[in-house]
Amino acid sequence: MSVSKVLPITIDTHAPFPIAAQVSEQIKLLVGTQYLKPGDSLPTVIQLAEYLNINHNTIALVYSELIETGYLIAKRGRGTFVAESQLVQKSISRDSLYQVLEQAFLIAAQMELSPFDFGLTAYAVAVSSNERKQVVPLKLAFVESFQSEADLYFQSVQAEISNPVSLLYLEDLQTRQAVALRELHTSDLVITNAQYVSNVTQLTTSKQEVIGVNFEPDLQLLIQISTLTAGSQVLAVGQKLAEGKNMKQMLEKCGIYHLNLQSVGLESIQQDFHLLKHVDLVCVSQSAYDYIREVSPQPEKVVSFKFIINRASASVLKTRLVAVQMKA
């Protein structure tokens, strides 16, 4: 058995699986668990073959197949890299599955099962479970307060999970709108912005579980803001003042304290366009972006405030989905 010093890949020459398949599946796992991230470079064919002490044609075949399927991309004269593809994103979204499998194998190892025996057992369980019970997709609901930005939060959640999700508004639930309440109360799991967990919990039934998730600014936006010099004037503009304040809080939670951050609603801008004149950057919610770009005397300094679901929140959400699915 050999282990790569370049990548944590283990080759078992006694395993009943082709060496190429062993290398290929372990590279896929390294991508899925984000040990290798989109854009990361891989060792050359010769480097990895030498470290694993196997024929370089085997590694060449593995790389070729992973490039063809969309896990990797070859850049002429530069090397081989992890692709920024939908397949890679789909693989990353399975991180909760990898965690469950890792925990299961630790238990299996304590029972002295080999990796091969564990694999056979897992396959037998999967086939047996599939025969006994077809998996019925969970019915999920996502509750958001800001209607103008709800679609963006909703899209961030949908991007992380494969289950169908319905979008509900907190205002509709609090005013006891029958259709919205019926949709909420028939959901297997309710997801909401972490700041609204208490409000949403009061509206659900006693048997329902509410999961709160945090959102954070898109990495590219954070990088752009972080490059500004200390004391720069940055304006966070939301459709309403509450949204502007929420955007400011998101930035501060990410450690953006070196700037002079101000939050306003669209109404304030409409009343005084000069607010846009003496700033170094304007971060605008998606719903107000086109308008602010049009009226700003410095449109090149207007950026869209994009956000994604926090990675820790995404991990907790996916783990809970697995747990709830097992009970369904």
ROLOVEX-526266 format. One record per residue: residue in three letters; x, y, z of N, C-alpha, C in turn. Coordinates in pm, whole numbers, plus 32768, in hexadecimal, padded with zeros to 4 digits. Each point is the difference from the previous one (the first is absolute). Layout:
REM ROLOVEX-526266
ALAXYZXYZXYZ
...
This chain:
REM ROLOVEX-526266
MET80557F8880007FAB807880008058807C8000
SER7FDF80627FAB804F807B7FFA7FA8807A8014
VAL803D806A80387FB7807B801B804680747FBC
SER7FB280567FBB803A80717FB9802E806C8062
LYS807780367FEA8031807080507FCC80847FC8
VAL7FCA7FFA7F867FCC80787FC07F6E80148022
LEU7FB37F967FF67F73800080237FE67F8A805D
PRO7FA3800E805F7FE37F90805C7FB37F917FBA
ILE80467FB97FA97FC57F927FB580467F7F8029
THR7FB17F9A801A80367F7E80297FE37F987F95
ILE80647FB47FDB7FF07F967F9D80107F798046
ASP7F9E7FA97FEF80057F79803980077F9D7F8C
THR80757FC87FEA80137FA47F8F7FB67F7C8014
HIS7FD27FE6807B7FB87F83801B7F6980127FF7
ALA7FD2807B7FF17F71801A7FF77FCA7FCF7F7A
PRO7F827FD07FFE7FC77FCC7F837FCB806F7FA4
PHE8041807380027FDA806F7FAA8079802B7FAF
PRO7FEE80257F82807080307FAF804180788042
ILE8084800A7FF380498070803B7FCE80857FC9
ALA7FE280037F7E7FCD807C7FC47F7F802D8044
ALA7FA87F9F801E7F828021804280188034808D
GLN80627FC580478020802D8087802F80927FFE
VAL805880207FA3803480897FF77F9280617FD8
SER7FB17FD97F9E7F9580567FCC7F9B8023806D
GLU7FD17F9A80487F9A80188067803680528074
GLN80807FEF80218038804E806E801580927FD7
ILE802080187F82800B808B7FD07F7680418003
LYS7F997FB77FD67F77803480057FD980248090
LEU80287FAB805F7FE0801A808C804A807B8033
LEU807E800F7FD8804D8075802A7FC180807FC9
VAL7FC57FF77F897FBA80737FC77F7D8019804B
GLY7FB57F94801A7F80800D8044800B8036808D
THR806B7FDB8047801580308088804E80828004
GLN801F80377F8B804580807FEE808F80018035
TYR803D7F89800A80927FFD80158040803B7F84
LEU7FC57FDD7F8D8024803F7F817F8C80597FD7
LYS801980807FF17F95805D7FDF8007802A7F6E
PRO7F8F80307FC88001802E7F75807380627FE8
GLY804E7FE57F99807380557FE080847FCC8036
ASP7FFA7FA28060807C7FC8803780467FAA7F97
SER808580038002804D7FB07FA1801C7F75803A
LEU800B7F9F7FAA80217F77802780917FE17FDC
PRO803B7F9C803E80897FD87FDA80017FD67F6D
THR807380067FC2800A7FCF7F777FEE7F698000
VAL7FE67FCA7F8C7FEE7F6F7FF2807A7FB68037
ILE8077802D7FD9807B7FBD802A8015800D8097
GLN7FE6807880388012801580907FA87FA08051
LEU7F807FFA7FDE7FA47FAC804D801F7F6C7FEB
ALA80257FDB7F8580217F747FE5807B7FD3804F
GLU806480578008807A7FDE80497FE57FF28095
TYR7FB1805C80377FE37FFB808F7FAD7F858025
LEU7FA67FD87FA37FAD7F8A801B80447F7F7FD3
ASN807280117FBB804C7F8D7FD07FAC7FA97FA2
ILE7FBC80417FA27FB17FB87F9E802180377F74
ASN7FD27FBC7F9B801A80277F767FC180887FE2
HIS804C80597FBF7FCC80857FE67F8C7FFE7F9C
ASN7FF67F947FB07F8F7FF47FA47F7B7FF2804C
THR80087FC580777F887FF180537FCD8089802D
ILE805D8056802D7FD98087802C7FD080527F88
ALA80417FEF7F8F7FD780477F867F707FDB7FDB
LEU7FDF7F7F800F7F797FD17FE27F9B803D8063
VAL8025800380807FA8803980687FE580937FE3
TYR806B804C7FE87FF0808F7FE47FA980167F85
SER80187FAF7F987FB5800D7F847F6A7FEA8017
GLU7FDE7F99804D7F737FE1801C7FC0806D8057
LEU804A803380627FCB806880587FEF80847FB5
ILE805480187F9F7FF180777FAB7F857FF27FA8
GLU7FEF7F887FCA7F8F7FE77FA67F7B8009804A
THR7FFC7FD4807E7F828003804B7FE48088803E
GLY80678057800A7FE7808680348036801E808A
TYR804A7FA1803B803C801A8083807E80557FF4
LEU804C7FE97F98807F80467FED800080497F7A
ILE805D805B7FF2801280487F828096800E7FE6
ALA80287FE97F84808C800C7FD9801680877FBE
LYS80668048802D802280817FC680887FF37FBC
ARG800080137F7F80787FE87FB08077804F8036
GLY806C7FB8801B807A803F802F800080238094
ARG7F907FEB80447FF68025808E7FE87F8A805C
GLY7FB97F997FCF7FE97F8C80537F6D7FD98008
THR7FE07FB280677F787FCE80157FC7803C8080
PHE7F83802D7FF87FC28046806F7F747FC8801C
VAL7FD08019807A7F757FDD80227FA4805F7FB2
ALA7FA07FC87FBD7FA680517FAC7F9D804E8055
GLU7FD380707FCA7F93804C803E7F817FDD7FB5
SER7FD07F8680167F8F7FCB7FB47F8B7FDF805B
GLN7F8B7FEA7FC47F8A7FD9804C80157F798042
LEU80487FA77FBD801B7F7D803A8051800C8080
VAL8064805880018051801680777FAA803C8070
GLN7FAC80607FDF7FA8803D80647F9F7F998039
LYS7FCF7FA87FA97FA57F96802E80497FA1805E
SER807E7FE37FE1804F7FA88056801880418088
ILE801C8082800180168049807D7F8280028055
SER7F8C80057FBE7F818007804A7FE07F7F804B
ARG80507F987FE87FE87F7F804580537FF2807E
ASP8035806E8035805C7FF680737FC07FBD8079
SER7F7D801380147FBE7FBE807280007F697FF0
LEU7FF67FD17F8380067F707FE5808A7FC98021
TYR8069804A7FDA80887FD3801D80167FF68097
GLN7FC9805F804B80107FFE80917FBB7F86803D
VAL7F877FE27FD07FB77F8C8033804C7F7F7FE1
LEU80367FF57F86804A7F897FDA80807FF18053
GLU80418070801C807A7FFA80517FE17FCF808D
GLN7F928034803A7FD87FD480857FDA7F6C8000
ALA7FBB7FD57F967FD97F737FF6807A7FA67FF7
PHE8067802C7FB480767FAC7FF3804E7FF78083
LEU8001806D804E80447FFB80827FC07F968059
ILE7F7C7FF77FFA7FB97F99804D80227F757FC8
ALA80027FF67F7A80217F807FC1808E7FD48022
ALA805D805F8004808B7FE08020800D7FC9808E
GLN7FB08036805C80017FCE808A7FCE7F6F8005
MET7FAE7FDD7F9E7FCC7F767FF7805B7FA97FAA
GLU807580387FDD80687FB97FB67FD77FDF7F70
LEU7FAE80557FC57FE07FF17F73806A80487FAD
SER802E7FC07F968060803E7FA77FB780637FA6
PRO8049805D7FBF7FBF805D7FA37FAF7FB77F95
PHE80347F8E7FCE7FB87FB47F9A7F7E7FC68038
ASP80097FC580797F887FC7803E7F99806D801F
PHE8032807580297FA68070801B7FB680297F80
GLY804C80047F917FC380247F817F947F9F7FD6
LEU801A7F7E80127F9E7F9A7FDC7F84800B805A
THR8017801A80817F90800E805D7FAB80797FDD
ALA804580707FE07FB780797FDC7FAC7FE97F83
TYR80387FB77FA07FB77FE27F867F867FA9801E
ALA80127F9D80557F917FA780227F90804D8045
VAL80258059805B7F9C805180477FB6805A7F9E
ALA804B803D7FA37FC3805B7F9F7F9C7FB67FA8
VAL80277F8A7FCF7FA67FB27FAA7F857FD5804D
SER80157FD1807B7F917FD280527FA080728020
SER8037807380247FAD807480217FB1802F7F87
ASN803F7FFB7F8B7FBE802B7F857F8A7FA57FDE
GLU80107F7E80207F947FA17FE57F8C80158061
ARG8021801D807E7F98800E80667FB780857FF7
LYS804B80697FE17FC38085800A803F80607F9E
GLN7FB280317FA3803080687FA680078083804E
VAL806D804A7FEF8012807D80487F9F80697FCA
VAL7FAD803480577FA2806A7FDB803F80868023
PRO800D80597F9E803F8083801C7FB980498071
LEU804E803C80577FC6804E806D7FBE807D7FC8
LYS7F97802C80437FC0807E7FDC803C806C8058
LEU804280617FC380478066804A7FC4808A7FE4
ALA800A805780647FD2808A7FEF806E805E8030
PHE8017806B7FB58060806680297FB38081801B
VAL8012803780767FB88079802A806080768006
GLU7FDD806C7FBB8053807A7FFF7FA780798017
SER803B806880367FB480798020800280667F90
PHE807980207FCE800B80687F997FD27FCA7F79
GLN7F8980237FD57FCB7FCC7F828055802B7F89
SER803780798005804D80317F8D80807FB07FE8
GLU80387FC4806B807C7FB37FF37FEC7F6C8018
ALA7F837FD780197FE57F758026802F7F9D7F96
ASP7FEF80217F8180277FA57F9580957FDF8006
LEU80528062802680907FEA800580277FA58074
TYR7FC38016807580177FA680707FD07F737FDB
PHE7F8B7FFB7FC27FC37F827FD8805A7FB47FA0
GLN803880467F9E80597FC27F9F807E7FCA8043
SER80318046806680777FD380487FE57F7C8047
VAL7F887FF3803A7FDA7F8580447FEE7F8F7F9A
GLN7FB9801D7F947FE87F9A7F9980817FCD7FC3
ALA806580577FF7807F7FD87FC480487F998056
GLU7FDE7FF8808080457FA6805D7FBD7F78800D
ILE7F7F7FF87FE37FB77F8380157FB27FDA7F82
SER7FE77F807FF17FBC7FCF7F877F697FF58011
ASN7FCE8005807D7F717FF480187FB4807A7FCD
PRO7F837FEC7FD57FAE80737FDA7FDF8054807C
VAL800280837FF17FE9805B80707F9880687FD7
SER7FA0801B80587F9E806A7FE58029807E804B
LEU7FE780727FC480248081803C7F8680408041
LEU800D801F80807F958041804B80348082803C
TYR7FA4805F80158025808180397FCE800B808F
LEU8057802F80577FDF800B808D7F8680598015
GLU7FF6806B7FB37F8E805B800E7F7C7FB97FE5
ASP7FFE7FA97F9A7F857FB67FDF7FD97FA08070
LEU80647FC3803C7FE57FA2806E7FCF8048807D
GLN803D8072801D7FD9804B80777F75803E7FF5
THR7FD480197F847F7780337FEB7F9E7F8F7FEA
ARG802D7F85801A7FAD7F887FFF7FBF7FE37F79
GLN804980177F957FCB7FDF7F7C7FF77F687FF3
ALA7F887FD07FE17FE27F708006805A7FAB7FA6
VAL8014802C7F8380507FB17FA280907FF18031
ALA8039806E802F808A7FFE8031800D7FA8807B
LEU7FA1800C805D80057FAF807A7FF17F6B7FE1
ARG7FAA7FDF7FA17FED7F737FDA80817FC77FC6
GLU804380507FAD807F7FD47FC5806A7FED806D
LEU8001805A806080617FF8806E7FE77F838054
HIS7F827FEA80277FDF7F94805D80087F757FC2
THR80067FF77F7D800D7F7D7FBE80907FE37FD5
SER805C80558029808D7FED7FDC80457FA48064
ASP805A7FAA7FCD804B7FA48057806E8049804D
LEU8033806B7FC78069804E80417FF380907FD1
VAL8010805C805E7FF4808E7FE080888042800E
ILE802980487F99808180447FFE7FE680977FFF
THR8051804A80487FF08090800080848045801F
ASN800380827FE880738051802580107FF78097
ALA807B7FEC803080177FE9808F7FC080698059
GLN7FF8807B7FD07FC9806B80547F697FF68013
TYR7FBE7FA77FB37F6E7FF4800A7FD47F7C803E
VAL805D7FB080337FDD7F7C80367F93800A806A
SER800E805D805D7F9F800E806C7F7680237FC8
ASN7FFB805F7FA27F8080297FC67FBC7F8D7FB6
VAL80517FB57FB37FC87F937FB17FD47F8C8058
THR804E7FE280677FDE7F92805A7F7780148040
GLN7FE0807C801F7F7D801F803D7F8C7FE37FA1
LEU801D7FF77F7F7F977FEC7F9C7FF47F6F7FD2
THR80617FAD80257FFD7F737FD77FB77FAB8067
THR7FE87F837FDD7FC27FA4805F806B7FCC805F
SER7FD47FC3806C805E7FD18067805B7F907FCD
LYS7FD57FB87F97804F7F917FCC806280287F92
GLN7FF8807D7FD48056802A7F92808780358032
GLU80657FE87FB080878030801E802180787FA8
VAL803B8067803F802980787FB8809880098001
ILE803C800C7F8B8091800D7FF48021808F7FD5
GLY80578041804B802B80877FDE80857FFD7FB8
VAL800B80487F92807E80057FB5803180907FF8
ASN808280108000803D80847FF2803080157F71
PHE7FFB807B7FD4803080227F7C8078805E800E
GLU805480007F9B807680568003801A80387F74
PRO804580707FF9801D803B7F7D804F7FA17FA8
ASP7FEA800A7F7F804B7FB37F9E8095801F800E
LEU80567F9B7FED808F800F8015803B806E7FA7
GLN7FD680077F84803680677FA67FE0808C8032
LEU7F87801180377FDA80818038805880238078
LEU80177F9D8057805480178075808E80277FD9
ILE80347FBC7F9A808880207FD3800680907FCD
GLN7F9B80267FB37FFD80887FC87FF980688070
ILE7FAD7FE780637FF1805E806E807E80048057
SER803B7F8C801380767FF880568078804C7FC9
THR800480147F7D807180477FC37FF780978012
LEU7F8C8033802D7FF2809080158057802C8075
THR803580777FF980558034806C7FAD801F807C
ALA80417FFC80737FBC8019807F7FBD80897FFE
GLY7F85800580337FB6807D80067FB080217F85
SER80077FAB7F987FB380197F857F6A8002801F
GLN7FB980547FB77F70800E80147FB77F987FAC
VAL7FB47FA880417FB37F997FBB7F6E800C802A
LEU7FA980037F9C7F71800F80187FB97F7D7FDF
ALA7FB57FCB80607FB17F877FEB7F6F80287FE7
VAL7FCF7FE97F897F7A802E7FDA7FA37F897FEC
GLY7F957FFE804E7F9B7F987FF17F7F803A7FCB
GLN7FA57FA97FD57F7D802F7FD17FBD804F8071
LYS80167FCD807A7FD18045807880778010805F
LEU7FF280598061806C801A805E802A7F80804A
ALA7F9E7FAD8024801F7F85804A805D7FA67FAF
GLU7FEE7FFD7F7D80587FAF7FAB808C803A7FFE
GLY800A80857FF8808280418002804B7FE18081
LYS7FB98002806F803D7FE18082802D7F6E8004
ASN7FAF7FA97FC680227F717FFD80807FE97FB0
MET800E80457F9080787FF57FAC807B8030804E
LYS7FF180708047806E8035804F802B7F9C806C
GLN7F9E7FC28042801E7F9F806980487F867FC8
MET7FD87FD57F8780447F8E7FC08093801E7FEA
LEU801C80787FD0808B80277FE6805080058081
GLU7FC4803680688046800B8080801B7F77803D
LYS7FA27FA27FEE80147F78803380757FBB7FB9
CYS801C802D7F8780707FC77FB4808480478020
GLY7FFC805D805E807B8043802B802080807FB7
ILE7F9E803A7FB98017807F7FBA7FE880738061
TYR806B802A80437FF6806D8061805880777FDB
HIS80507FF07F99805F806B7FDE7FC1806D7FAA
LEU7F807FEE7FDE7FBC805F7FA97F95804E804C
ASN7FD880717FC87F91804D80377F817FD17FBA
LEU7FBB7FA1803F7F8A7FC47FC47F82804B802A
GLN7FAF80267F9D7F818043801A7F927FB27FB9
SER7F8B7FF3803E7F917FB87FC27F89805D7FED
VAL7FC17FF67F8C7F8A80517FE17F9E7FAD7FAF
GLY7F8480317FF97F9C7FC17FAC7FF5804C7F7C
LEU7FBF7FC27F9E7FF2803E7F7C7FB980868007
GLU7FA3800D805C7FB4807C800E805C80778020
SER80657FE98052805D806D8023804E802D7F86
ILE80267FA17FAA804980227F857FA780517FA3
GLN7F827FD87FF57FA380477FA97FE98090802D
GLN800C801480827FED80868036807E80567FF5
ASP80737FBE7FFC807E804B7FFA806A7FB07FB4
PHE800B80197F7D80627FB97FAD8090801F8027
HIS8016806F8049808780258027803F7F9B805F
LEU7FAE7FAA803C80367F998059805D7FA17FB4
LEU7FED7FF87F7C80517FA77FAE808080427FCD
LYS800D80828016806B804B7FC080887FF08042
HIS800480068084808280018045801A7F7C8049
VAL7FF47F937FB8801C7F7C803A80657FB77FA8
ASP80477FA3803D80647FB37FB67FC57F827FC1
LEU7F917FD0803B7FBE7F897FC97F6F7FFE8031
VAL7FA77FD57FA87F737FF180237FD97F6E7FEE
CYS7FDB7FBE806D7FD17F757FFA7F6880027FFE
VAL7FC57FCA7F987F70800C7FED7FBE7F777FF8
SER7F8B7FF280407FB57F847FF77FD77FEA7F6E
GLN7FEF7F857FDB7FE27FDD7F757F86804A7FCA
SER7F99800E80537F83803C7FD3800F80957FE0
ALA80648042803B801280907FE9807A801F7FA9
TYR80477F997FD7808080147FBA7FF280517F7F
ASP7FA57FDA7FA87FF280457F7F7FDF80948013
TYR7FA7801D805F7FD8808B8017807580548033
ILE804B7FC980628070804B803A806D80177F97
ARG80197F9D7FAD806380117F947FD780727FA2
GLU7F7F800C7FE87FCE80657FA2800B808D8038
VAL7FE5801080827FFE8087803A80858029803E
SER805C7FA18011807E80208042805C80527FA5
PRO8041806780388062804D7FB380817FB17FEA
GLN800E7F8E804B80767FAB7FF37FD47F6E7FF1
PRO7FC07FDD7F917FCB7F777FF0806C7F948009
GLU807D80247FE1806C7F9D8008801E7FD78090
LYS7FCE804F806180167FE0808D7F887FBB8040
VAL7F9F7FD97FAF7F897FBB803280107F697FE8
VAL7FF57FB1806B800C7F6F7FF47F857FBD803B
SER7FDF7F8E7FC97F8E7FB3803180287FB3807D
PHE7FA980058066801B7FBA807D7FCC7F707FF2
LYS80597FA67FDB7FDB7F747FF280297FB4807E
PHE7FB47F99802080217FB380787FE67F6C7FE8
ILE803A7FAE80577FF17F6F7FF97FE37FCC808C
ILE7FD27F8480077FE87FC4808380857FDF8041
ASN800C801E8080807A7FE4804C801F7F6B7FFB
ARG80807FDB7FEE80267F747FF17FDB7FAB8079
ALA8013803880787FDC7FB5807A7F6A7FE88003
SER7FB380667FDB7F6E7FF27FFD7FD67F977F9B
ALA804380017F8C7FE07FA07F96801A7F718030
SER806E7FEE804880227F7B80337F997FCF8065
VAL7FD88058805C7F9B7FDA80647F7C7FE07FBC
LEU7FDA80517F9F7F837FEB7FB87FFD7F787FBB
LYS806B7FDF7FBB80047F817FB77FFF7F88805F
THR80448010807180017F9480627F757FE88039
ARG7FB9806C801C7F777FF480337FA27FC57F97
LEU801780227F837FAD7FC97F95800D7F677FFC
VAL807B7FD0801080167F6F80027FB87FC18075
ALA800B803F80767FC27FCA80797F687FFD7FF4
VAL7FC6806C7FCC7F6E80067FF17FD27F9D7F97
GLN804E7FF07F947FDC7FA27F977FFD7F718036
MET805C7FDF805880057F7980397F877FE48057
LYS7FC78067803D7F8B7FEF80557F7E80007FB1
ALA800780377F847F85800D7FB07FC77F787FD8
